[in-house]
Amino acid sequence: RFIDEIGVCGLAIPTSIAMHQVVLLCAQKSKHIRWVCLREEPVLYVNDEPTVLREVHQPYENLVFTGITSKRVEAMEKTLKTDAMAECGKFGNKLLIHSESDTGDLEAEWETVDHRDIRTCREAYTLAFEVATCTAQQSTTNNMDCVYHRLPITDEQAPSPLIVDTFLRLFESSPSDAIW
């Protein structure tokens, strides 16, 4: 969703393809893009699809890490990436992914995965920014100014004062025409 009047765009947890499309759309409106990921859970992009951990006995519930820091979430993502790459190496470039069927049932499937197609959230957004920057440089002389931030907030809870202060500080220090 994009609100043109105030330069804000919002997504839940996009696929890499949707992420690229939105970044390119934003790049048409401003060379300054500030992407803030509020996801509290560690996310990996596997074959361009967002993938998250779940408890085996609660596969439909988000994992809750109330009060987790950005640094910790990103460290967990790096560890998950290392683990996923090791699993791919062990099982012939295959990774066991569980997902919901169209009827809501949980299904397990071995997906063929190249190790280059496993990315942390930051890596996935960095790639989207690089594509937007290359596209912008081909069509204009403007250099893109894209910045990714991770400010984890627990679902259905108010953000901590530290997160609010960080967000305000980021907002105040950004160019006035930045897309958020």
N, C-alpha and C positions, 0 to 999 in steps of 0.2 A: 504494500500500500504506500502510495506517495502523496504527500500533502504539499503541493507546490508552493502555496502561500508562505509557508514557514520553512521550507527546505528540509523536511523530515520524511524519511522513508522507513518503513518497518516490515520486517519479515520474521517468521518464527524460526525454523531451522531449515534453511533452503538447501536444495541440492546444489552441487557446484555449478551446474548449468544455469539455474535460476540466479545464483549469486553473481555469475558473470554478466547475465542480462541486466540485472539491477544496477550493478556497478557501471556498466556501459551507459545505461539510461541516466544515472546520476552524473556521469562524466559529461554528458551533453548539456547539463544545466550548470555545472560548476567544475572548476579544476580542483577544488578543495573538497575531498570526501573524508568524513570522519565516521568510521564504522565502529559501533559499540555493540559487542556481543554480551548479552546479559545472562547467557546460559550458565547455570551453576554446575551442571554435569559435564564431565569430560566428553568431548565429541571427537570422533575420528571420521574422516571422509575416506570411504573405501569405494573404489570405482565410481567416484563422483557422488555417492550417496552418503548422507550423514548417518553415522552409526553410534549408538550409545550403549553403555553397560546397563545391565539389569540384574536384579537378584533372581536366582533360579526359581524361587518360590513366589515371587511377585513380578512376573515379567512385564506387566502392564503399568507398573508404578515407577515414577521417577526416583532416582537415587537422591537423597537429600544430604547436602553438605553445608548446612546453615553456617554462615560466617567464614566460609572458605575464601582464601585470597586468590587473586588473579594468578599470582606466581605459582601457587599450589595446583590450581586447576590445569595450568599449562604444563606443569611438571608431570602431572598424572597423564595428560595426553601424550607427552613424549614417551612415557613408560609404556602406555598402551600401544603406541606405534611400534616401539621396539618389540613388544610381545607379539603383535600381529605379524610383523615381518618374520619373526622367528617361527611362528606357526606356519606361515606360508613356506618357509624354507624346509620345515619338517614334513609338510604334507603336499609337496609337489606344486607349489604356487597356488594352493587352495586355502581358503579361510572359511571357517564355519560361521555363517551369519544366520541369526534368527530374526524373522520378521513376521508381521501380521499379514494374513491372507485377506482377500476382499471380504470374507465373511467374519473377520476378526479372530480367526484361529492362529495360533502360533505355529510357524513352520521353520524348520531348520534346513539350510541348503549350503552345500559346499560351493563357494564361488571361486572361480579362477581370478586371481589377483596378481598383477605385476607389482613388485615392491614400490615402484614409482607412483602407483595409484593409491597409496596409503598416505594420508596427510593429516596433520593436526589441524585444528580450526585456524590457527594463525597462518599456517602454510597454505591452506586453501584460499584464505582471503588475500594473502600476499600474491598468490598466482593470479587471482582475479584482478587485483590492482595492476599487476605487471601487464596483463592483457589490455586493460583500459589505457594504461600509459602508452603502450605501443600503438594502439588505435588512435589515441589523441595526437601523438607525435606525427602520425601519417597524415592526419587531416588538418592539423593546426601547428602553430609553433609553440603553443602553451605546454608547459610541463605540468603533469598531474601531481597533485599533492594529496596522497591517500595515506590515511593513518588508521590502524586497527587498534582497538582497545578492548580489553576483557574486564568487565565489571560484574562478577557473578552475584546474582540475586536469587534467593530461594523463591520458588513459585508460591503465589498467594500469600506472601509476606512482604512487609514494608522493607525497603532497602536499609542497610545500616547507615548511620550518619557518615561513616567514612566513605561509603560508596556515593552517597548524595554529594558530599563535599568534593570528591574526585570528579564526579560528573560535571558539577558546576564549574570547577576549575578548568576542566577540559573545554567546556562550552565557552567560557569567558576568554580563553586564550586562543580560540580558533578564529580564522578570518570570518567576517560578517556574511560572506556569500557561501560559506561551507554548507555542504549537504550532509545531514546527519541521518 
